[in-house]
């Protein structure tokens, strides 16, 4: 785990081309990558895949003003409001029109921790980004970021420098297609929204 906490400057910046692949290829490759928004963020420890062919995806019933970014080209940020309370961030994947994306569920904070603590009103690092709404609040991500490219400021995503051990399980907080094992996490991480089954 110590190796993953190394400076993200050692990893290459991911470009939009990285996301122009099957969402199922992108999700495991994001575990261990470093996500920063305006220099604040950390190591991605948990993600979920959503594909336009299954009913849990926002794109399943076609384009709407809310989900239009998902139908655009890959490598863009899709931000939506969950339950009218929390913002959630997703990375659009696959070719234009596919409307598949990766939900970022949890991070291990490494950069801008004082700002995160201030925004969340918490001190405990383990609680700052252990959930999609929590990490958006900690990183000050909102609808103003919807539609931004993932490979230009204020967003920077650095490739991991070594391949971590990854665990998988079913997605959380959904009722449709809930049996699909499309949740991925960093094995042994203390920075998860919910533990994976042993």
Secondary structure, DSSP 4 states (H G I P E B T S, - for coil): -TGGGS-GGGSPBP-GGGGSS-HHHHHHHHTT-EEEETTEEEEEEEEEEE-TTSTTSTTTT---TTTGGGGS-SSBEEEEEETTTEEEEEEEESSTT--EEEEEEEEEEEE-HHHHHHHHT---GGGTSBSHHHHHHHTT--GGGTT-BTTSTTEEEE--SSPPPEEEE--SS-SSSTT---EEEETT-S--SSPPP-
